[in-house]
Amino acid sequence: MPTFIEKPSIIEAAGNKPKIIEEFAGKVNTGHSNISIARMTSPQGWLEPGQRPEFEELTVVLEGTLTVEYVGGSIEVNSGQAIVTHSGEWVRYSTPNDGGAKYIAVCLPAFTPDTVNRDEG
């Protein structure tokens, strides 16, 4: 029988402004350790610390623009586009543009605070 997920769990977000993370599948909401799927709502001007996660992250932007910094540059990912960041790669996400962004993030294996490896300070 399929498992129905009635609603997501709200996960605390890192960064300089409030961002909403709604985990539909993952460690918190369903106990999955091999994948996490979350909807993000990020305000204009949001910036999180850099990170070197132990998981691959596939991100699909639904609305707005997500900026992804990496060693050597940055990429603006607009509505209808996607990006894949790789395990062990330094990245930093932000939404500096008007309106912020809404996007879906899929992490393989699942996101955990212990495996995101955020920059200190």
All heavy atoms as an XYZ file, in Angstrom:
918
protein
N       0.834     -1.178      0.000
C       0.000      0.000      0.000
C       0.883      1.247      0.000
O       1.864      1.303      0.735
C      -0.882     -0.014      1.245
C      -1.762      1.186      1.372
S      -2.898      0.940      2.768
C      -3.044      2.614      3.289
N       0.577      2.241     -0.798
C       1.350      3.478     -0.807
C       1.290      4.190      0.550
O       0.320      4.026      1.302
C       0.661      4.331     -1.872
C      -0.093      3.371     -2.716
C      -0.484      2.241     -1.811
N       2.325      4.962      0.837
C       2.357      5.773      2.048
C       1.956      7.194      1.686
O       2.626      7.848      0.873
C       3.766      5.774      2.664
O       4.125      4.426      2.968
C       3.822      6.625      3.910
N       0.868      7.665      2.249
C       0.377      9.019      2.006
C       1.069      9.976      2.960
O       1.133      9.714      4.168
C      -1.136      9.057      2.210
C      -1.739     10.421      2.099
C      -1.683     11.133      0.915
C      -2.377     10.997      3.189
C      -2.245     12.387      0.799
C      -2.948     12.257      3.089
C      -2.888     12.951      1.895
N       1.607     11.066      2.432
C       2.244     12.100      3.256
C       1.273     13.276      3.302
O       1.136     14.021      2.330
C       3.608     12.514      2.683
C       4.530     11.294      2.610
C       4.229     13.634      3.526
C       5.820     11.520      1.857
N       0.566     13.391      4.411
C      -0.492     14.388      4.536
C       0.032     15.813      4.522
O      -0.573     16.707      3.939
C      -1.287     14.142      5.815
C      -2.479     15.046      5.954
C      -3.341     14.703      7.156
O      -3.219     13.587      7.695
O      -4.132     15.556      7.548
N       1.167     16.039      5.184
C       1.723     17.388      5.237
C       3.215     17.305      5.542
O       3.694     16.314      6.098
C       1.009     18.237      6.284
C       1.158     17.732      7.692
C       0.417     18.586      8.691
C       0.671     18.056     10.097
N       0.116     18.898     11.114
N       3.945     18.358      5.191
C       5.382     18.365      5.468
C       5.677     18.778      6.905
O       4.814     19.321      7.600
C       5.901     19.432      4.491
C       4.765     20.396      4.377
C       3.528     19.546      4.439
N       6.909     18.519      7.331
C       7.431     19.043      8.595
C       8.201     20.317      8.284
O       8.892     20.395      7.269
C       8.380     18.045      9.262
O       7.685     16.911      9.716
N       8.098     21.299      9.159
C       8.848     22.547      9.003
C      10.207     22.357      9.664
O      10.295     21.943     10.824
C       8.099     23.737      9.639
C       6.690     23.857      9.058
C       8.896     25.017      9.452
C       6.620     24.064      7.564
N      11.270     22.637      8.909
C      12.647     22.473      9.374
C      13.264     23.858      9.569
O      13.089     24.750      8.731
C      13.484     21.694      8.331
C      12.792     20.379      7.933
C      14.907     21.481      8.809
C      12.678     19.367      9.016
N      14.008     24.040     10.635
C      14.687     25.313     10.881
C      15.740     25.560      9.813
O      16.525     24.671      9.484
C      15.335     25.312     12.263
C      15.959     26.637     12.624
C      16.526     26.670     14.029
O      16.212     25.779     14.847
O      17.309     27.587     14.305
N      15.755     26.781      9.281
C      16.690     27.141      8.208
C      17.839     27.984      8.749
O      17.669     28.749      9.702
C      15.957     27.913      7.123
N      18.996     27.853      8.102
C      20.137     28.706      8.410
C      20.069     29.936      7.518
O      19.440     29.910      6.459
C      21.442     27.952      8.151
N      20.713     31.001      7.936
C      20.776     32.185      7.092
C      20.425     33.451      7.842
O      20.060     33.432      9.010
N      20.537     34.559      7.119
C      20.366     35.869      7.723
C      18.914     36.322      7.826
O      18.623     37.293      8.510
C      21.161     36.912      6.937
C      20.647     37.047      5.508
O      20.100     36.111      4.942
N      20.821     38.216      4.930
N      17.986     35.665      7.128
C      16.567     36.003      7.152
C      15.756     34.716      7.276
O      16.237     33.644      6.914
C      16.165     36.721      5.857
C      16.743     38.099      5.702
C      16.157     38.763      4.470
C      16.539     40.229      4.464
N      15.778     40.955      3.444
N      14.526     34.828      7.737
C      13.693     33.620      7.834
C      13.399     33.010      6.470
O      13.019     33.710      5.538
C      12.401     34.127      8.475
C      12.730     35.447      9.077
C      13.865     36.006      8.274
N      13.606     31.726      6.359
C      13.315     30.947      5.155
C      12.493     29.749      5.608
O      12.763     29.172      6.660
C      14.620     30.485      4.506
C      14.443     29.509      3.363
C      15.803     29.122      2.794
C      15.902     27.643      2.598
N      17.121     27.225      1.957
N      11.494     29.385      4.826
C      10.638     28.259      5.189
C      11.110     27.005      4.446
O      11.221     27.014      3.222
C       9.167     28.549      4.839
C       8.681     29.782      5.606
C       8.291     27.334      5.145
C       7.352     30.316      5.130
N      11.402     25.957      5.209
C      11.743     24.652      4.640
C      10.644     23.679      5.035
O      10.410     23.442      6.225
C      13.100     24.132      5.151
C      14.218     25.101      4.812
C      13.377     22.735      4.580
C      15.564     24.713      5.394
N       9.959     23.129      4.039
C       8.904     22.154      4.270
C       9.379     20.803      3.753
O       9.409     20.573      2.555
C       7.632     22.563      3.534
C       7.083     23.905      3.983
C       6.004     24.398      3.043
O       6.353     24.865      1.938
O       4.818     24.290      3.415
N       9.783     19.926      4.675
C      10.269     18.604      4.288
C       9.090     17.644      4.115
O       8.357     17.366      5.055
C      11.232     18.055      5.334
C      11.780     16.687      4.949
C      12.603     16.061      6.038
O      13.812     16.370      6.103
O      12.035     15.268      6.816
N       8.937     17.142      2.894
C       7.900     16.156      2.620
C       8.408     14.742      2.897
O       7.681     13.921      3.449
C       7.416     16.278      1.164
C       6.551     17.480      0.957
C       7.097     18.708      0.650
C       5.171     17.391      1.100
C       6.303     19.830      0.476
C       4.363     18.499      0.933
C       4.933     19.728      0.622
N       9.628     14.464      2.491
C      10.249     13.168      2.752
C      11.664     13.420      3.229
O      12.341     14.318      2.737
C      10.262     12.306      1.489
N      12.101     12.641      4.193
C      13.450     12.798      4.734
C      13.502     12.308      6.166
O      12.555     11.702      6.682
N      14.604     12.583      6.820
C      14.854     12.094      8.179
C      13.761     12.511      9.151
O      13.316     11.712      9.962
C      16.201     12.613      8.683
C      17.395     12.021      7.977
C      17.605     10.607      8.375
C      18.886     10.482      9.143
N      19.169      9.126      9.553
N      13.309     13.776      9.073
C      12.356     14.284     10.053
C      10.931     13.814      9.764
O      10.253     13.283     10.632
C      12.415     15.829     10.117
C      11.317     16.390     11.006
C      13.783     16.290     10.601
N      10.450     13.997      8.540
C       9.031     13.773      8.256
C       8.663     12.308      8.012
O       7.580     11.878      8.400
C       8.575     14.623      7.073
C       7.092     14.891      7.100
O       6.530     15.254      8.126
N       6.432     14.712      5.976
N       9.549     11.556      7.383
C       9.204     10.168      7.038
C      10.234      9.141      7.499
O      10.030      7.944      7.306
C       9.040     10.019      5.512
O      10.269     10.377      4.882
C       7.898     10.874      4.987
N      11.353      9.601      8.054
C      12.390      8.686      8.506
C      13.305      8.174      7.409
O      14.152      7.331      7.652
N      13.162      8.705      6.198
C      14.037      8.282      5.095
C      15.465      8.791      5.331
O      15.668      9.957      5.643
C      13.535      8.853      3.760
C      12.366      8.130      3.199
N      11.069      8.453      3.525
C      12.307      7.103      2.336
C      10.250      7.652      2.882
N      10.966      6.814      2.148
N      16.430      7.933      5.130
C      17.831      8.349      5.237
C      18.499      8.427      3.868
O      19.557      9.020      3.735
C      18.612      7.397      6.136
O      18.562      6.084      5.610
N      17.867      7.848      2.852
C      18.482      7.806      1.519
C      18.077      8.980      0.624
O      18.704      9.205     -0.399
C      18.160      6.482      0.824
C      16.667      6.251      0.671
O      15.864      6.804      1.414
N      16.294      5.419     -0.271
N      17.050      9.754      1.033
C      16.593     10.871      0.219
C      15.849     11.868      1.094
O      15.242     11.480      2.102
C      15.663     10.398     -0.935
C      15.368     11.538     -1.914
C      14.399      9.768     -0.386
C      14.669     11.080     -3.193
N      15.931     13.134      0.732
C      15.045     14.128      1.323
C      14.499     14.995      0.196
O      15.196     15.276     -0.780
C      15.736     14.977      2.395
O      16.851     15.656      1.891
N      13.226     15.373      0.337
C      12.547     16.217     -0.643
C      11.878     17.333      0.136
O      11.068     17.070      1.038
C      11.497     15.428     -1.450
C      12.157     14.242     -2.167
C      10.792     16.353     -2.444
C      11.173     13.295     -2.807
N      12.226     18.578     -0.206
C      11.699     19.721      0.531
C      11.337     20.860     -0.407
O      11.972     21.050     -1.443
C      12.718     20.207      1.557
N      10.310     21.612     -0.006
C       9.936     22.839     -0.711
C      10.472     24.005      0.107
O      10.253     24.087      1.315
C       8.411     22.931     -0.837
C       7.944     24.205     -1.513
C       6.458     24.212     -1.770
N       5.708     23.912     -0.540
C       4.457     23.450     -0.543
N       3.815     23.212     -1.664
N       3.839     23.214      0.607
N      11.187     24.898     -0.571
C      11.803     26.052      0.079
C      11.102     27.330     -0.368
O      10.813     27.506     -1.555
C      13.272     26.176     -0.324
C      14.061     24.897     -0.285
S      14.381     24.381      1.394
C      15.722     23.264      1.133
N      10.859     28.216      0.578
C      10.362     29.558      0.281
C      11.341     30.521      0.921
O      11.454     30.590      2.147
C       8.939     29.759      0.836
O       8.085     28.745      0.302
C       8.402     31.132      0.441
N      12.067     31.233      0.075
C      13.186     32.053      0.522
C      12.942     33.521      0.182
O      12.666     33.850     -0.971
C      14.451     31.541     -0.174
O      15.553     32.303      0.183
N      13.043     34.424      1.153
C      12.761     35.835      0.892
C      13.889     36.538      0.138
O      15.033     36.066      0.112
C      12.614     36.424      2.298
C      13.537     35.591      3.132
C      13.434     34.200      2.553
N      13.563     37.672     -0.438
C      14.578     38.522     -1.073
C      15.637     38.894     -0.038
O      15.312     39.220      1.098
C      13.918     39.785     -1.606
C      14.907     40.787     -2.180
C      14.218     42.066     -2.610
O      13.004     42.099     -2.788
N      14.980     43.116     -2.764
N      16.892     38.797     -0.412
C      17.987     39.170      0.473
C      18.480     38.062      1.377
O      19.405     38.263      2.163
N      17.908     36.860      1.278
C      18.351     35.742      2.116
C      19.711     35.237      1.643
O      19.993     35.144      0.451
C      17.322     34.609      2.055
C      17.803     33.340      2.700
C      17.853     33.059      4.031
C      18.323     32.202      2.025
N      18.368     31.799      4.226
C      18.673     31.255      3.004
C      18.534     31.885      0.685
C      19.210     30.019      2.694
C      19.079     30.656      0.375
C      19.404     29.731      1.379
N      20.561     34.907      2.606
C      21.903     34.368      2.344
C      22.220     33.402      3.467
O      22.056     33.729      4.642
C      22.934     35.498      2.318
C      24.406     35.110      2.245
C      24.734     34.503      0.889
C      25.279     36.326      2.512
N      22.667     32.195      3.099
C      23.065     31.234      4.125
C      24.582     31.084      4.120
O      25.252     31.468      3.155
C      22.395     29.883      3.900
C      22.912     29.079      2.741
C      22.261     27.695      2.648
O      21.518     27.291      3.562
O      22.518     27.024      1.658
N      25.147     30.513      5.184
C      26.595     30.251      5.186
C      26.961     29.265      4.082
O      26.133     28.453      3.662
C      26.841     29.621      6.557
C      25.658     29.978      7.391
C      24.510     30.124      6.434
N      28.191     29.327      3.637
C      28.678     28.336      2.690
C      28.675     26.961      3.336
O      28.618     26.833      4.563
N      28.730     25.936      2.504
C      28.690     24.576      3.016
C      29.439     23.640      2.076
O      29.646     23.944      0.913
C      27.231     24.107      3.171
C      26.459     24.150      1.866
C      24.963     23.933      2.076
O      24.415     24.214      3.123
N      24.303     23.432      1.058
N      29.837     22.510      2.621
C      30.467     21.446      1.843
C      29.749     20.149      2.214
O      30.245     19.331      2.981
C      31.961     21.379      2.156
C      32.760     20.566      1.170
C      34.259     20.661      1.448
N      34.804     21.965      1.233
C      35.232     22.458      0.064
N      35.148     21.703     -1.015
N      35.730     23.663     -0.025
N      28.525     19.953      1.675
C      27.687     18.837      2.109
C      28.195     17.467      1.676
O      28.902     17.340      0.680
C      26.334     19.134      1.472
C      26.628     20.026      0.332
C      27.870     20.791      0.677
N      27.772     16.469      2.430
C      28.103     15.070      2.147
C      26.986     14.411      1.336
O      26.818     13.196      1.406
C      28.329     14.322      3.460
C      29.502     14.860      4.250
C      29.627     14.231      5.621
O      29.188     13.064      5.802
O      30.137     14.913      6.524
N      26.217     15.201      0.599
C      25.129     14.691     -0.224
C      25.065     15.487     -1.523
O      25.540     16.614     -1.595
C      23.777     14.783      0.507
C      23.511     16.112      1.155
C      23.037     17.192      0.416
C      23.748     16.293      2.510
C      22.798     18.417      1.009
C      23.516     17.513      3.115
C      23.038     18.580      2.362
N      24.494     14.866     -2.538
C      24.216     15.543     -3.800
C      22.874     16.255     -3.638
O      21.959     15.718     -3.014
C      24.134     14.512     -4.921
C      23.930     15.094     -6.292
C      24.036     14.030     -7.372
O      23.187     13.096     -7.362
O      24.943     14.111     -8.190
N      22.772     17.476     -4.168
C      21.511     18.224     -4.073
C      21.042     18.630     -5.459
O      21.775     19.257     -6.208
C      21.676     19.454     -3.181
C      20.374     20.173     -2.928
C      20.451     21.162     -1.777
O      21.446     21.145     -1.011
O      19.510     21.954     -1.637
N      19.822     18.228     -5.790
C      19.189     18.584     -7.060
C      18.110     19.607     -6.733
O      17.229     19.341     -5.908
C      18.559     17.355     -7.710
C      19.537     16.225     -8.028
C      19.680     15.264     -6.883
C      19.109     15.509     -9.263
N      18.183     20.773     -7.354
C      17.287     21.872     -7.028
C      16.557     22.335     -8.275
O      17.191     22.622     -9.295
C      18.088     23.047     -6.419
O      18.818     22.573     -5.290
C      17.175     24.174     -6.001
N      15.229     22.431     -8.180
C      14.384     22.912     -9.265
C      13.727     24.200     -8.795
O      12.997     24.203     -7.790
C      13.297     21.886     -9.645
C      12.412     22.426    -10.763
C      13.921     20.565    -10.047
N      13.981     25.306     -9.500
C      13.408     26.595     -9.123
C      12.016     26.712     -9.742
O      11.852     26.591    -10.953
C      14.320     27.762     -9.553
C      13.686     29.105     -9.217
C      15.691     27.643     -8.885
N      11.035     26.952     -8.876
C       9.640     27.084     -9.300
C       9.273     28.534     -9.594
O       8.522     28.818    -10.521
C       8.707     26.525     -8.223
C       8.969     25.085     -7.791
C       8.104     24.722     -6.594
C       8.733     24.136     -8.946
N       9.785     29.448     -8.769
C       9.531     30.884     -8.922
C      10.775     31.648     -8.499
O      11.468     31.251     -7.571
C       8.371     31.337     -8.026
C       7.040     30.742     -8.335
C       5.950     31.192     -7.357
O       6.100     32.265     -6.723
O       4.958     30.473     -7.225
N      11.033     32.776     -9.176
C      12.143     33.637     -8.789
C      13.479     33.135     -9.277
O      13.574     32.369    -10.241
N      14.524     33.551     -8.555
C      15.902     33.214     -8.917
C      16.678     32.798     -7.676
O      16.657     33.493     -6.655
C      16.604     34.421     -9.566
O      15.882     34.801    -10.733
C      18.044     34.096     -9.955
N      17.384     31.674     -7.771
C      18.279     31.187     -6.730
C      19.701     31.366     -7.228
O      20.025     30.947     -8.334
C      18.005     29.703     -6.463
C      18.913     29.008     -5.455
C      18.656     29.539     -4.051
C      18.686     27.500     -5.502
N      20.541     32.011     -6.422
C      21.953     32.166     -6.776
C      22.752     31.092     -6.045
O      22.587     30.892     -4.841
C      22.471     33.563     -6.392
O      21.723     34.540     -7.116
C      23.953     33.718     -6.735
N      23.599     30.392     -6.800
C      24.437     29.340     -6.233
C      25.895     29.720     -6.486
O      26.343     29.754     -7.624
C      24.123     27.960     -6.861
C      25.001     26.888     -6.245
C      22.643     27.625     -6.696
N      26.597     30.030     -5.403
C      28.031     30.317     -5.491
C      28.790     29.006     -5.333
O      28.368     28.120     -4.581
C      28.460     31.266     -4.379
C      27.876     32.652     -4.466
C      28.284     33.481     -3.270
O      29.483     33.780     -3.144
O      27.397     33.777     -2.451
N      29.908     28.902     -6.022
C      30.789     27.740     -5.918
C      32.216     28.251     -6.052
O      32.432     29.418     -6.401
C      30.455     26.695     -6.987
C      30.592     27.216     -8.395
C      31.768     27.064     -9.112
C      29.536     27.896     -9.003
C      31.898     27.563    -10.397
C      29.659     28.403    -10.284
C      30.842     28.238    -10.979
O      30.977     28.737    -12.254
N      33.199     27.421     -5.767
C      34.598     27.835     -5.905
C      34.829     28.185     -7.372
O      34.657     27.339     -8.250
C      35.563     26.722     -5.433
C      37.009     27.112     -5.726
C      35.371     26.432     -3.960
N      35.122     29.449     -7.648
C      35.387     29.876     -9.016
C      34.269     30.654     -9.684
O      34.428     31.099    -10.814
N      33.118     30.828     -9.009
C      32.068     31.599     -9.664
C      30.709     31.453     -9.022
O      30.575     31.031     -7.880
N      29.677     31.818     -9.787
C      28.301     31.672     -9.326
C      27.389     31.473    -10.527
O      27.742     31.826    -11.658
C      27.855     32.888     -8.510
O      27.773     34.034     -9.323
N      26.216     30.898    -10.264
C      25.220     30.628    -11.295
C      23.872     31.127    -10.780
O      23.513     30.857     -9.627
C      25.116     29.115    -11.595
C      26.437     28.570    -12.121
C      23.984     28.831    -12.585
C      26.485     27.055    -12.238
N      23.137     31.848    -11.624
C      21.770     32.224    -11.299
C      20.837     31.205    -11.931
O      20.871     30.980    -13.145
C      21.447     33.631    -11.792
C      22.106     34.702    -10.963
C      21.515     36.084    -11.191
O      20.738     36.271    -12.149
O      21.838     36.967    -10.392
N      20.019     30.577    -11.095
C      19.085     29.548    -11.547
C      17.689     30.164    -11.477
O      17.219     30.524    -10.396
C      19.170     28.286    -10.666
C      18.316     27.170    -11.249
C      20.623     27.833    -10.495
N      17.057     30.303    -12.629
C      15.773     30.985    -12.724
C      14.615     29.997    -12.750
O      14.800     28.793    -12.942
C      15.745     31.848    -13.995
C      16.788     32.935    -13.937
O      16.789     33.765    -13.042
N      17.707     32.920    -14.889
N      13.414     30.530    -12.594
C      12.198     29.733    -12.648
C      12.210     28.836    -13.885
O      12.520     29.281    -14.988
C      10.994     30.673    -12.693
O       9.803     29.950    -12.813
N      11.923     27.552    -13.683
C      11.914     26.591    -14.785
C      13.265     25.969    -15.066
O      13.385     25.149    -15.982
N      14.283     26.331    -14.285
C      15.622     25.758    -14.450
C      15.990     24.952    -13.208
O      15.314     25.026    -12.183
C      16.664     26.869    -14.675
C      16.424     27.673    -15.926
C      17.451     28.777    -16.101
O      17.904     29.410    -15.146
N      17.817     29.016    -17.358
N      17.074     24.196    -13.310
C      17.523     23.365    -12.199
C      19.043     23.361    -12.124
O      19.727     23.757    -13.076
C      17.004     21.936    -12.373
N      19.552     22.905    -10.991
C      20.998     22.783    -10.788
C      21.269     21.561     -9.918
O      20.439     21.208     -9.084
C      21.586     24.073    -10.154
C      23.112     24.062    -10.200
C      21.053     24.280     -8.740
C      23.744     25.418     -9.932
N      22.408     20.934    -10.137
C      22.850     19.817     -9.308
C      24.177     20.218     -8.684
O      25.118     20.574     -9.396
C      23.048     18.525    -10.148
C      23.566     17.391     -9.264
C      21.755     18.140    -10.853
N      24.240     20.179     -7.354
C      25.516     20.385     -6.670
C      25.951     19.026     -6.136
O      25.122     18.195     -5.758
C      25.403     21.434     -5.545
O      24.414     21.025     -4.600
C      25.031     22.788     -6.119
N      27.257     18.808     -6.116
C      27.797     17.479     -5.844
C      28.363     17.362     -4.436
O      28.868     18.331     -3.878
C      28.861     17.143     -6.891
C      28.322     17.268     -8.286
N      27.491     16.326     -8.839
C      28.444     18.253     -9.209
C      27.141     16.710    -10.063
N      27.711     17.882    -10.302
N      28.289     16.185     -3.898
C      28.821     15.884     -2.574
C      30.285     16.315     -2.480
O      31.073     16.062     -3.385
C      28.709     14.375     -2.336
O      29.252     14.029     -1.091
N      30.618     17.017     -1.396
C      31.987     17.449     -1.165
C      32.357     18.770     -1.819
O      33.431     19.297     -1.581
N      31.472     19.318     -2.626
C      31.715     20.574     -3.353
C      31.248     21.742     -2.479
O      30.143     21.723     -1.936
C      30.902     20.501     -4.642
C      30.857     21.720     -5.495
C      30.082     21.456     -6.780
O      28.879     21.108     -6.714
O      30.686     21.586     -7.841
N      32.082     22.810     -2.349
C      31.682     23.987     -1.585
C      30.664     24.788     -2.386
O      30.865     25.076     -3.565
C      32.885     24.881     -1.250
C      32.476     26.058     -0.418
C      32.414     26.105      0.951
C      32.046     27.343     -0.872
N      31.967     27.336      1.365
C      31.733     28.119      0.261
C      31.876     27.914     -2.136
C      31.278     29.436      0.172
C      31.420     29.226     -2.223
C      31.129     29.975     -1.080
N      29.545     25.135     -1.724
C      28.502     25.951     -2.344
C      27.892     26.882     -1.297
O      27.990     26.629     -0.087
C      27.372     25.094     -2.973
C      27.871     24.307     -4.171
C      26.730     24.177     -1.965
N      27.273     27.947     -1.796
C      26.485     28.834     -0.927
C      25.277     29.302     -1.715
O      25.404     29.786     -2.837
C      27.288     30.039     -0.448
C      26.439     30.959      0.427
C      27.198     32.009      1.159
N      28.138     32.695      0.305
C      29.127     33.454      0.785
N      29.294     33.585      2.080
N      29.944     34.060     -0.040
N      24.098     29.144     -1.111
C      22.840     29.518     -1.749
C      22.375     30.874     -1.232
O      22.542     31.191     -0.057
C      21.757     28.473     -1.430
C      22.075     27.087     -1.930
C      22.681     26.142     -1.113
C      21.760     26.710     -3.227
C      22.964     24.858     -1.563
C      22.038     25.426     -3.700
C      22.633     24.525     -2.861
O      22.913     23.266     -3.308
N      21.724     31.649     -2.121
C      21.134     32.925     -1.719
C      20.018     33.303     -2.683
O      19.916     32.761     -3.789
C      22.197     34.030     -1.696
O      22.717     34.267     -2.987
N      19.186     34.236     -2.232
C      18.112     34.771     -3.080
C      18.148     36.298     -2.980
O      17.318     36.903     -2.304
C      16.730     34.210     -2.663
O      16.539     34.382     -1.260
C      16.609     32.740     -3.018
N      19.097     36.936     -3.664
C      19.259     38.380     -3.547
C      18.243     39.205     -4.344
O      18.072     40.395     -4.058
C      20.677     38.613     -4.086
C      20.897     37.496     -5.046
C      20.156     36.321     -4.460
N      17.568     38.612     -5.308
C      16.720     39.377     -6.222
C      15.324     39.624     -5.656
O      14.866     38.934     -4.747
C      16.620     38.662     -7.565
C      17.955     38.556     -8.259
O      18.905     39.260     -7.931
N      18.056     37.662     -9.216
N      14.626     40.600     -6.246
C      13.258     40.941     -5.863
C      12.380     39.696     -5.831
O      12.435     38.865     -6.735
C      12.646     41.928     -6.863
C      13.240     43.325     -6.755
O      13.925     43.610     -5.756
O      13.009     44.133     -7.674
N      11.589     39.567     -4.794
C      10.636     38.467     -4.700
C      11.186     37.175     -4.129
O      10.425     36.245     -3.890
N      12.507     37.068     -3.947
C      13.073     35.835     -3.418
C      12.888     34.675     -4.382
O      12.920     34.860     -5.598
N      12.638     33.471     -3.850
C      12.473     32.294     -4.709
C      11.701     31.201     -3.977
O      11.710     31.124     -2.747
C      13.827     31.753     -5.141
N      11.048     30.358     -4.769
C      10.450     29.117     -4.292
C      11.086     28.003     -5.105
O      11.193     28.125     -6.328
C       8.936     29.120     -4.483
C       8.236     30.092     -3.568
C       6.741     30.022     -3.724
C       6.096     31.032     -2.790
N       4.642     31.027     -2.895
N      11.520     26.945     -4.427
C      12.179     25.856     -5.133
C      12.046     24.545     -4.379
O      11.709     24.517     -3.207
C      13.646     26.193     -5.402
C      14.473     26.615     -4.199
C      15.315     25.720     -3.559
C      14.446     27.927     -3.738
C      16.092     26.105     -2.481
C      15.227     28.330     -2.664
C      16.042     27.415     -2.034
O      16.809     27.797     -0.955
N      12.265     23.465     -5.109
C      12.254     22.116     -4.552
C      13.700     21.626     -4.485
O      14.443     21.753     -5.466
C      11.440     21.144     -5.438
C       9.994     21.603     -5.573
C      11.536     19.714     -4.917
C       9.168     21.511     -4.317
N      14.088     21.086     -3.337
C      15.426     20.520     -3.174
C      15.304     19.028     -2.867
O      14.534     18.634     -1.990
C      16.179     21.228     -2.053
N      16.066     18.236     -3.598
C      16.135     16.795     -3.384
C      17.576     16.463     -3.020
O      18.499     16.792     -3.783
C      15.716     16.018     -4.654
C      15.863     14.517     -4.436
C      14.291     16.386     -5.068
N      17.784     15.850     -1.864
C      19.134     15.512     -1.412
C      19.295     13.994     -1.348
O      18.424     13.293     -0.839
C      19.405     16.110     -0.034
S      19.321     17.911      0.008
N      20.449     13.526     -1.873
C      20.787     12.100     -1.915
C      22.175     11.893     -1.317
O      23.133     12.398     -1.906
C      20.780     11.586     -3.357
C      19.469     11.741     -4.121
C      19.692     11.553     -5.598
C      18.457     10.754     -3.601
N      22.359     11.226     -0.192
C      21.332     10.782      0.727
C      20.654     11.978      1.393
O      20.961     13.124      1.080
C      22.109      9.930      1.739
C      23.492     10.476      1.712
C      23.708     10.953      0.297
N      19.760     11.719      2.324
C      18.956     12.769      2.942
C      19.804     13.825      3.638
O      20.860     13.527      4.208
C      17.984     12.150      3.950
N      19.313     15.062      3.587
C      19.905     16.166      4.339
C      19.838     15.867      5.833
O      18.824     15.384      6.334
C      19.108     17.463      4.078
C      19.462     18.570      5.025
C      20.457     19.470      4.697
C      18.813     18.701      6.240
C      20.794     20.494      5.575
C      19.150     19.711      7.124
C      20.137     20.605      6.786
N      20.926     16.149      6.520
C      20.926     16.181      7.986
C      21.829     17.332      8.406
O      22.776     17.688      7.687
C      21.454     14.884      8.635
O      22.854     14.763      8.375
C      20.711     13.653      8.146
N      21.570     17.935      9.562
C      22.443     19.008     10.032
C      23.905     18.566     10.179
O      24.818     19.362      9.997
C      21.852     19.387     11.388
C      20.423     18.971     11.306
C      20.418     17.730     10.442
N      24.107     17.285     10.486
C      25.471     16.767     10.675
C      26.232     16.568      9.377
O      27.462     16.477      9.391
C      25.423     15.426     11.416
C      24.905     15.569     12.834
O      24.942     16.677     13.386
O      24.451     14.547     13.390
N      25.541     16.467      8.239
C      26.221     16.199      6.968
C      26.255     17.379      6.023
O      26.784     17.268      4.926
C      25.582     15.001      6.246
O      24.213     15.286      5.970
C      25.703     13.729      7.087
N      25.721     18.532      6.455
C      25.741     19.712      5.574
C      27.094     20.429      5.660
O      27.514     21.067      4.703
C      24.557     20.657      5.863
C      24.719     21.386      7.180
C      24.349     21.644      4.733
N      27.764     20.347      6.799
C      29.119     20.920      6.976
C      29.173     22.407      6.608
O      29.921     22.824      5.732
C      30.148     20.118      6.164
C      30.192     18.669      6.567
O      30.122     18.346      7.738
N      30.278     17.787      5.595
N      28.391     23.207      7.338
C      28.352     24.653      7.093
C      29.647     25.321      7.537
O      30.296     24.885      8.486
C      27.195     25.279      7.863
C      25.848     24.814      7.387
C      24.742     25.738      7.838
N      23.448     25.130      7.685
C      22.793     24.989      6.550
N      23.341     25.430      5.436
N      21.619     24.421      6.516
N      30.001     26.401      6.854
C      31.140     27.219      7.236
C      30.890     27.791      8.635
O      29.753     28.100      8.996
C      31.346     28.368      6.265
C      31.757     27.927      4.878
O      32.089     26.734      4.685
O      31.724     28.770      3.965
N      31.933     27.936      9.396
C      31.801     28.523     10.732
C      31.886     30.028     10.646
O      32.512     30.580      9.755
C      32.898     27.970     11.654
C      32.782     26.459     11.782
C      33.378     25.944     13.054
O      33.600     26.737     13.982
O      33.595     24.734     13.118
N      31.222     30.680     11.616
C      31.329     32.143     11.688
C      30.272     32.879     11.036
O      29.375     32.885     10.452
